[in-house]
Structures are given as structure tokens and as C-alpha cells.
Amino acid sequence: MATETLRPNIGGDETTLRYYDGSLNAADVLENYKQVDEAVADEDTTRVQQLVDDDWHRDLYNLPASSGSGTINHITVYIRTKAVGTPNRTCVAPSLKSGATTDDGTEVQSAESYTDYSTQWNTNPDDAAAWEFSDIDDLQIGVMLRRGQVGSVGLRCTQVWVVVDYTPSIIVTPGTLALTLTFYTPSVELGPALVTPGTLALTLTFYAPSVNIGHIVTPGTLELHLGWPAPTIRIMPWWNISRAAKANISVKLFDRHLTTPVFVENLTPKFQGLQFSTKLSGGFNTCSFTLKATEIDAWEWMTSRAFYRLVVEDGEKTLFEGRVEDRSITSGVLGVTAYGYYANLTDIPYNTAYNAVTSVVVKAILTAACAQINADQSNINTTDSTIDSSKLASYVDAYPHQIIERLLAFSDSANTGKWYFAIWEDRIPYMYERSVTAVDWLVNLSDLAAFRLTHRGSDLWNAAYAKYGANRTADADNTASQDKYGDGTNAFERKWVVPDVGAVAQASAEAARDAWVTEHAEIYPKLEEIVLGGEVYNANGVPYPSCWVRAGEVIRIRDLVPASETLDSVTRDALRTFYIVETNYNARSNTNRLVVDTEAASLDAILARGLNR
């Protein structure tokens, strides 16, 4: 890895801050950049500042040409600021402009003494692609300031700079007999024609790239024999070697015809601020982005494109599929929001009485009331709990998603597992029991952008009974848990009442009761607010973009547990191995925020105990 630091060398496209160079002056594009370009901070000697009004004001500055080459990993814009007084709101943020896109970093409250603040950009916000050195040559960086309180507390900035983090290219001298590439492989160029015929000129270890020398050398090959004349070979870093290691997201729009969709437009060059999510139950959940649109284009979107099919992909991997519903226009920018085809379950109510097992009822509902859902129902797993809709009014004259959510709790009376329903690729419905028998994704703590570890006693429930209609089940007790948390003489019991599950069979009510006790008889440390960085690894250690991670998959954080813990078994322990129930990917920050299946005390229980939490 290598870094290059660049500082302002001329004014940019925005100059709105006043500057101080011994006296206070109005904003001047020829002078402002000189106050923030020093390598060693001179603090208040030279600076730009904001104390004019309560609005945000931004300066942008051009940069000298970069001298780096290779693969850019990310860039970080730094500012050094102080508040003249005590702020009570965010008042400073780094900024940049790339191409036609101006993007502001994290807004923070400035300290009252000069302090450095920064924001890292993993991709170019102008095209959501990886940074290139040509992008750096055209880049502008800057600072955004506003008063720290309404009507008072001025802000000052004395330095602005950017650090480019990259993996340099390495030029190997023609005639080199051998080159060994291990693990983090740099970019390498072998000059043409001067490698001796028959020489084993290149040794590839770990993840070998595909090398085009008239044919493709299989990844993993340990040796490459170069005949005369030797070709020019460019080998990129191993994390970019795998096609899967770097996202190349595309957004495409189709008309409303689902069986034979007609392609309408490739939105990939236009979208900004892309975000999409997955969720259980549901499947593909939401997708939103903005487009710079002409008046004609905006009118077309607003009047004609409701319920068009939207597909987000990375190569052959579908990241989102849904229908366009919400559109808005603000200052020439078009906002678009699409919803996964689970939304079709909110269109038409189902009002047919039934007395059958859950899986049969779900299939009947989809067939009768959900025309946009694929007719392939082979992934709806068979259940055995019979539900009689005549026993409870809320099981009829309701929308399909409401009915299915109620039925999932009684999918199978023979076990205590949790069931989920989802609509995935090609609008195919799935209904299945949660399974944590294999790990889909691996990460280390260093791969996470953020996390929080909690341990709550209020999550403990080691006894329960369930209400069903006018009846209630017998109590279920986990005596091991009660003894563990007792005082050695008296057991400690916390009993949960499973809310009325309706007119179901006794076995179904008991299954719901037993599932609750099994889930809550132990207090697990819980990792919450898990935010993935840009990269995860599959079970074989191969890197993939974090945008591939979706709800219904299992992720393990490898280095969170003590070394004495076993790392071989796969169980949902809420500490290092998690079942994902929701993902929220942000293309701008290249992060994926996860919600995992960890139970917590319900609001009803908290209110009943009169506790503030």
C-alpha cells in the first residue's frame, strides 16, 4: 500500500467563505485556497471562516496533478477546524467535487480548539465506480462551514488536504527470470520480448489471475511458461483478480410486462445515491436513487413509469428486483423509489374462508390474490398446522401479507423453529424454516464499518405459557436456566405470556410457547448495529462485495470470540454467528447495514414492568 497527499493549489468552483491573512477579507477565489494549503498548520495565522449567517457555506479548491499510479483503494479528505465558542449543532464537514457531482462528508460539531476531521470515499460519487488517477487529476476538495449555534459561534478552517490510498504498480525489468506473487499481489507489468524462451518467468501463488497469452491460464495455476516472444502481462491485486471481488452495479428499467419484459432504459450512467434493502419476511424490500433529469425525462417518469420493473444487478447476481412506485422532483433532481414484489401482497385483500395447513393456505392466497408473483410454488415448504379462519376474524378480509405473517408462527407443530416468507429472483415465493447449519459469509472485526456489543438481562425468559382463544397452555419451564440464575437455594424465574395466538390446535399453541422459551432461556451477548465495509468473504475465503449479502443468509465474525472457543460448529449464537433478517446497502458509502435475528424484550413486557429502557 502507498499514500499520496495533495493540497490546494488554486481556487475551485465554489468560493463562499471569508478569508483571514492578517486582516479579514471577503471571499476571493484567488486568495481563499492560500489560507488552507500549508503542510504544517499555522492555525489562526491564515484561515477561512464563516460567521455571516446560519446557512452552510462551501469552499472548493483544485489540486496539483497526482504522481501516483496503480489501483486506488480509497481517498480521504481532511479538514482542520475550530469553533469560536461552544456549538450545539453540526457545523463542519469535508467536501469534494468529482465531475458534475458535489458531495459532502460527515457533518460534525467542531471542537473549540483546532482539530482534524475527515471523511473517506471508497468510490467516486460521480459514477459510483472505483477511483482512477484520472479522477484525482480532476478532483476538487473543500470544506463546508456554518455557525455552531443559531445566531452565534463562528467557525474557522486552517487546513484542507486529501490523502489518496493506493496499491502501486511495480514494473519488473525485462529479462527477469522469475517473479513470485503471494497473497496481496501488486499490479505487475512484464516487458515484452526480453524474457528468455523456456524461462519459468512468472510464479503465481494463492489466487492466481487469469492471464491472456493467447489462451487463458486457469486461476490457481502455480507456473506460467512464457515462450518467445514474451507477452506483456498485467496482474492486478488479488482482491481485484476475482470477478466477485469488486462490485460493478447496474440499474435497468423494464416495462410492466413480467412474463416477456421489454427493456426500457439502462440507468447505470445516471443514478446517484443508490440504496437498496432486503428483509424477512419480504425478500427484496426497497430501492431508491436519484437521477438528474431534463424536464421531458422527469415528466415521462412522473406520468408513465409507475409500476415499471426495476432490476439492480452485479454481473449475473441479482441484488434487487421490484416495481417503481414513488417518484418526486426537487430542483431538477428526480427521486425514484421501488418496492420488491412482496408489495404485490398488499394490493388485493383475501376474503375466502379456509380450514387447512398453513402451506396450503399460503399457496391458495398467492394464486387468488397475487397475480404478479411467480406461479412456481415449489419453494413453499410443507407445514402441518391446520388453521381454521372461521375461528378468528383477522384471518380473512385482510391483505395477503397480513395473513401470511400471522400464519408463519404456526407453520409446523412438530418443532419450535422460526419460519420466514420472501419473494426473491424472478418473483418466486419462498417459505422456509430458519436454518443455521452452514456459514454463507465470513468477516473480521477489521472488515466492519461499525458495530455495538450489548448484553441485556431483560432478554431472559425461562418460563412461558401461551393463550389460544379461550384456552391457555400449561407452563413450560427451563429449569437449567432458572437454577443458573438463582441464588443457590431459590430458582430465578421470569415467565412470558405468549399473546393470544387465536383458535389454533393445542399443539400449535404449545409449539409457539416452547419456541419462546428455547429462544430466551439464556442471556446472549448480542452484536448489534453491524455495518459491513465494502468486502466480505465466502466460506472458502474468496472476497465478494458486501452488496451481495442479503436477508436469510448466515454471517460469522471470526475474531470476536476468545481463542478458546470452537470455531468449527455452526450455531446461531448471537455473538459471532448470525442469521440475517435485514440488509441496507448504501452504494455511496459502500457499506451494508445488517439487522440480525437476535430477540429482545418486547415493548409490552417493558411497559408492563414499568421500566424505562
Secondary structure by P-SEA (a helix, b strand, c coil): cbbbbbccccccccccbbbbccccccccccccccccccccccccccccccccccbbbbbbbbbccccccccccbbbbbbbbcccccccccccccccccccbbbbcbbbbbcccbbbbbccccccccccccccaaaaaacccccccccccccbbbbbbcccbbbbbbbbbbbcccccccccccccccccccccccccccccccccccccccccccccccccccbbbbcccccccccccccccccccccbbbbbbbccccccccccccccccccccccccccccccccccccccccaaaaaaaaccccccbbbbbccccccbbbbbcbbbbcccbbbbbbbccccccccccccccccccaaaaaaaaaaccccccccccccccccccccccccccccccccaaaaaaaaccccccccbbbbbbbccccbbbbbbccccccccbbbcccccccbbbbbbcccccccccccccccccccccaaaaaaaaccccbbbbbbbbccccccccaaaaaaaaaaaaaaccccccccccbbbcccccccccbbbbcccccccbbbbbccccccccccccccccccccccccbbbbbccccbbbbbcccccccaaaaaaacccc
